[in-house]
Amino acid sequence: MAGAIDELSVFEGVRPTRTGDLALESQGIAPIPANARYGGVARMFTVWFTPNMELSGVFAGTLAVLFGLGFWTGLAAIAAGTIVGSLPVAAMCTWGPRTGTGQVPLARLPFGKSIVLPGTIQWLSSIAWDALVGLFGGQAAALLLHIPFWAGAALVLAVEGLVSVYGYEFVQRLQSWGSAVLIALFAVLTVRILGHHIALPVDTVHGAALAGAFTLMMTIALSQGISWATYASDYSRYLPTRTSRPAIFWLTLGGLVASYLWVETIGLAAASVLGNQTAAGVRTLMGGGTLGVLALVAIVFGAITSNTMNDYTGSLAFQALGVRLRRPVTAALVAVIAFAAIIWMQAGDTAGRFENILLFIGYWIAPFCAIVMIDWIASRDRYEPSYLRSALGFAGLRSGWPALTAFVVAFAAMVPFMNTSVIEGPVAAALHGADLAFYVGFAVAAALYYPLRRVTLRRSGPPA
């Protein structure tokens, strides 16, 4: 195992040592030693609440009305989807104190060398989310500072990139400070938006069409929550091993559900006056002046807090591929590539691309969650820092064919159940647009991976 240990040493470096230590973190995917842990569990609420207080969540809520749902029906779909999608994130976040390891790097255990596939997808997903959120942030920065859009987007990405380059503690502190700022700003936005003479939407579809629209909106809400699952233990890996797992679970779940319900309910209730899905549209809705400026500040700040986590997790996912680049370099790389993606989104059908990105960059996470959760339950004794330190080196990994097979087959099984403007599977069409792909993907991956994993263990014996 000496080779594996030497290999992982490439991903070790300077670590923050206490709350508020803003030293440049060069530590990468190597497990955090138990004696280097610190931090309080309360930050699990702010780190999962703050990044969702941004404009893409507001416009996700308006989709319910586009699908024909009324306010109460749409709210029920949003609430159900958000809770279901957030549960895996909350569960996987509890793995951080036990393992000291980030989420995608930890998936090297079940996936082996095939981690290259989900790791690459996660890296690309981080860039996609950067573009989606950074689009609104760039628009707001351009309006706020009277600069071209490309300059506004570049400014947002530069700030978020700097935070993610500095690393874990800087990200955590930004989310902590940002929660208070964004709660205040969004409270003003909420009062102002709902102060318009809006008419709460009513159901315009009925029967089977209503059921299909409800399921589709629930799936979109689910896709937003579950999209954080591949980030989960990245932000709890520094917590002391003694940290309460129930506290981590409930604080994570509470942060995700509270933030998503808030912003998506704004979009749902005010859909009739939020037709212009741009930062300029929100500023106009606020009436300009001081309130318009506050709206733009909230959008810019929300984009930065959200995208710092995309850049940070993207940096760990890139290292998990076996690429021996320092974490600060890979974090900066995500932000730079995201700039090109933002320019692409700005140049076309923003609303259509928005809906497609929400679904496409989330579909793969359902089978991923099933695989890593089964492996966690079945091989709990392997998920200890002492074992991980010697087992996670890329050169010593197995092929991971059971996980890869389950992952690919499950995703293929999802396609008939998908419903986007690019793909509407035959089952989704028959069910009046109901998108059941996430549930099918999770179930198929679980059903395949569990027996395939046992076949591998019988042939080769348990890992040393």
Residue pairs with C-beta under 8 A, 6 or more apart in sequence:
1 390
1 391
1 393
1 396
3 393
3 395
3 396
4 390
4 391
4 392
4 393
4 395
4 396
5 389
5 390
5 393
6 393
7 393
7 394
7 395
8 29
8 30
8 389
8 392
8 393
9 30
10 28
10 324
11 27
11 28
11 29
11 30
11 319
11 324
11 327
12 27
12 28
12 30
13 25
13 26
13 27
13 28
13 326
13 327
14 23
14 24
14 25
14 26
14 27
15 25
15 27
15 32
15 36
15 168
15 238
16 22
16 23
16 25
16 38
16 167
16 168
16 169
16 238
17 36
17 38
18 38
19 38
19 39
19 40
19 169
20 169
20 173
21 169
22 166
22 169
22 170
22 173
23 169
24 165
24 166
24 167
24 328
25 166
25 167
25 168
25 169
25 170
25 327
25 328
26 167
26 326
26 327
26 328
27 167
27 168
27 327
28 315
28 316
28 319
28 326
28 327
29 101
29 102
29 105
29 316
29 319
29 320
29 327
29 392
30 389
30 392
31 99
31 100
31 101
31 237
31 385
31 388
31 389
31 392
32 100
32 101
32 237
32 238
32 385
33 100
33 385
34 100
34 240
34 241
34 385
36 238
37 97
37 100
37 238
37 239
37 240
37 241
38 238
38 239
38 240
39 172
39 238
39 239
39 240
41 239
41 243
41 244
41 247
41 248
41 251
42 251
43 172
43 175
43 176
44 93
44 235
44 236
44 247
44 248
44 251
44 252
44 255
45 179
45 251
45 252
45 254
45 255
46 172
46 175
46 176
46 178
46 179
46 255
47 171
47 172
47 175
47 176
47 235
47 255
47 309
48 89
48 93
48 228
48 235
48 251
48 252
48 255
48 256
48 259
49 175
49 179
49 254
49 255
49 256
49 258
49 259
50 174
50 175
50 176
50 178
50 179
50 182
50 259
50 305
50 306
51 175
51 259
51 302
51 305
51 306
51 308
51 309
52 224
52 256
52 259
52 260
52 263
52 306
53 178
53 179
53 182
53 183
53 186
53 259
53 262
53 263
53 298
53 302
53 305
54 133
54 136
54 137
54 263
54 299
54 302
54 303
54 305
54 306
55 133
55 136
55 140
55 279
55 282
55 299
55 302
55 303
56 132
56 133
56 136
56 354
57 224
57 259
57 260
57 263
57 264
57 267
58 263
58 264
58 266
58 267
58 274
58 282
59 267
59 274
59 277
59 351
59 354
60 220
60 221
60 224
60 263
60 264
60 267
60 358
61 74
61 78
61 263
61 264
61 265
61 266
61 267
61 268
61 269
61 271
62 267
62 268
62 270
62 271
62 274
62 277
63 217
63 220
63 267
63 355
64 73
64 74
64 77
64 78
64 201
64 213
64 217
64 268
64 271
65 74
65 201
65 268
65 271
65 272
66 271
67 205
67 213
67 216
67 217
67 433
68 203
68 204
68 205
68 209
68 210
68 213
69 77
69 201
69 203
69 205
69 210
69 213
69 214
69 217
70 200
70 201
70 202
70 203
70 204
71 200
71 201
71 202
71 268
71 269
73 203
73 210
73 214
74 201
74 217
74 268
75 265
75 268
76 214
77 214
77 215
77 217
77 218
77 221
78 217
78 218
78 221
78 260
78 261
78 264
78 265
78 268
79 221
79 257
79 261
80 218
80 221
81 217
81 218
81 219
81 220
81 221
81 222
81 223
81 224
81 225
82 221
82 222
82 224
82 225
82 256
82 257
82 260
82 261
82 264
83 225
83 253
83 257
84 218
84 222
84 225
85 221
85 222
85 223
85 224
85 225
85 226
85 227
86 225
86 226
86 228
86 252
86 253
86 256
86 257
86 260
87 253
88 226
88 229
88 232
88 369
88 373
89 225
89 226
89 228
89 229
89 231
89 232
89 252
89 253
89 256
90 232
90 248
90 249
90 250
90 252
90 253
90 256
91 249
91 373
92 103
92 229
92 232
92 233
92 369
92 372
92 373
93 232
93 233
93 235
93 236
93 248
93 249
93 252
94 236
94 245
94 248
94 249
95 101
95 103
95 106
95 232
95 233
95 236
95 376
95 383
96 232
96 233
96 234
96 235
96 236
96 237
96 238
96 239
96 248
97 236
97 237
97 239
97 240
97 241
97 242
97 243
97 245
97 248
98 241
98 383
98 384
99 106
99 233
99 237
99 383
99 384
99 385
99 388
100 237
100 238
100 385
100 388
101 233
101 237
101 385
101 388
101 392
102 233
102 234
102 237
102 313
102 316
102 320
103 229
103 230
103 231
103 232
103 233
103 234
103 313
103 316
103 372
104 115
104 118
104 119
104 122
104 230
104 313
104 316
104 317
104 320
105 316
105 319
105 320
105 392
106 233
106 372
106 383
106 388
106 392
107 115
107 118
107 119
107 320
107 368
107 371
107 372
108 115
108 320
108 392
108 394
108 397
109 375
109 379
109 382
109 383
109 388
109 391
109 392
110 371
110 372
110 374
110 375
110 400
110 402
110 403
110 449
110 453
111 117
111 118
111 371
111 400
111 403
111 404
111 407
112 397
112 398
112 399
112 400
112 401
112 403
113 394
113 397
113 398
113 399
113 400
114 399
114 400
114 401
114 403
114 404
114 407
115 320
115 321
115 397
115 400
116 321
116 322
117 404
117 407
117 408
118 230
118 364
118 368
118 407
119 317
119 318
119 320
119 321
120 317
120 321
121 364
122 230
122 313
122 314
122 317
123 314
123 317
123 318
123 321
123 334
124 361
125 227
125 230
125 361
126 310
126 311
126 313
126 314
126 317
126 334
127 310
127 314
127 334
127 337
127 338
127 341
128 341
128 357
128 361
129 227
129 306
129 307
129 310
129 357
129 361
130 157
130 160
130 307
130 310
130 311
130 314
130 334
130 335
130 338
130 341
130 342
131 338
131 341
131 342
131 344
131 345
131 357
132 345
132 354
132 357
132 358
133 302
133 303
133 306
133 307
133 310
134 153
134 156
134 157
134 160
134 303
134 307
134 338
134 339
134 342
135 153
135 342
135 345
135 346
135 350
136 278
136 279
136 299
136 303
137 152
137 153
137 156
137 299
137 300
137 302
137 303
137 304
137 307
138 149
138 150
138 152
138 153
138 154
138 155
138 156
138 157
138 303
138 342
138 346
139 149
139 152
139 278
139 279
139 280
139 299
139 346
140 152
140 279
140 283
140 295
140 296
140 297
140 299
140 300
140 303
141 147
141 151
141 152
141 153
141 155
141 156
141 296
141 300
142 148
142 149
142 151
142 152
142 153
143 152
143 279
143 280
143 283
143 296
144 152
144 293
144 296
144 297
144 300
145 152
145 155
147 155
149 346
150 343
153 339
153 342
153 343
153 346
154 339
156 300
156 303
156 304
156 307
157 307
157 335
157 336
157 338
157 339
157 342
158 335
159 304
160 303
160 304
160 307
160 308
160 311
160 335
161 311
161 331
161 332
161 334
161 335
161 336
163 170
163 171
163 174
163 304
163 308
163 311
164 170
164 171
164 307
164 308
164 309
164 311
164 312
164 315
164 331
164 332
164 334
164 335
165 311
165 328
165 331
165 332
166 328
167 312
167 327
167 328
167 331
168 235
168 238
168 312
170 308
171 235
171 308
171 309
171 312
172 235
174 304
174 305
174 308
175 305
175 309
178 301
178 305
181 301
182 298
182 301
182 302
182 305
185 294
185 295
185 297
185 298
185 301
186 262
186 263
186 266
186 298
188 291
188 294
189 266
189 282
189 286
189 294
189 295
189 298
190 262
190 266
192 285
192 286
192 287
192 291
192 295
193 266
193 269
193 270
193 273
193 274
193 285
193 286
194 266
194 269
194 270
196 270
196 273
196 285
198 269
198 270
198 272
198 273
199 272
200 269
201 268
201 271
201 272
203 210
205 212
205 213
208 431
208 432
209 432
209 433
211 431
211 432
211 434
212 431
212 432
212 433
212 434
213 432
213 433
214 434
215 431
215 433
215 434
215 435
215 436
216 419
216 433
216 434
216 435
219 359
219 419
219 435
219 436
219 437
219 438
220 355
220 358
220 359
220 435
221 260
221 264
222 362
222 438
223 358
223 359
223 362
223 363
223 438
224 260
224 358
224 362
225 256
225 257
225 260
226 362
226 365
226 366
226 369
226 438
227 361
227 362
227 365
228 256
229 365
229 368
229 369
230 313
230 317
230 365
230 368
231 309
231 313
232 252
234 309
234 312
234 313
234 316
235 309
236 243
236 248
239 248
267 274
270 285
273 285
274 281
274 282
274 285
275 281
276 282
276 284
276 285
277 350
277 351
277 354
278 350
279 295
279 296
279 299
282 295
282 296
282 299
283 292
283 295
283 296
284 292
285 295
286 292
286 294
286 295
307 335
307 338
310 334
310 338
311 331
311 332
311 334
311 335
311 338
312 331
314 330
314 331
314 333
314 334
315 327
315 328
315 330
315 331
315 333
315 334
316 327
316 330
318 325
318 330
318 333
318 334
319 325
319 327
319 330
322 394
323 330
325 333
345 353
352 421
355 420
355 421
356 420
356 421
356 422
359 418
359 419
359 420
359 435
360 420
360 422
362 438
363 411
363 414
363 418
363 437
363 438
363 441
364 407
364 411
364 441
366 410
366 414
366 437
366 438
366 439
366 441
366 442
366 445
367 406
367 407
367 410
367 411
367 414
367 441
367 442
367 444
367 445
368 407
368 445
369 442
370 406
370 410
370 441
370 442
370 443
370 445
370 446
370 449
371 403
371 406
371 407
371 445
371 446
371 449
374 446
374 449
374 450
374 453
375 403
375 449
375 453
376 383
378 450
378 453
381 387
382 388
382 391
382 463
391 463
398 456
398 460
401 452
401 456
402 448
402 449
402 452
402 453
402 455
402 456
403 449
403 453
405 448
405 452
406 444
406 445
406 446
406 448
406 449
406 452
407 445
409 444
409 445
409 448
410 440
410 441
410 442
410 444
410 445
410 448
411 441
413 440
413 441
413 444
414 437
414 438
414 440
414 441
414 444
415 423
415 425
415 437
416 425
416 426
416 427
416 428
417 425
417 427
417 428
417 435
417 436
417 437
417 440
418 424
418 425
418 428
418 435
418 437
419 425
419 428
419 429
419 433
419 434
419 435
419 437
424 433
425 437
427 436
428 434
428 435
428 436
428 437
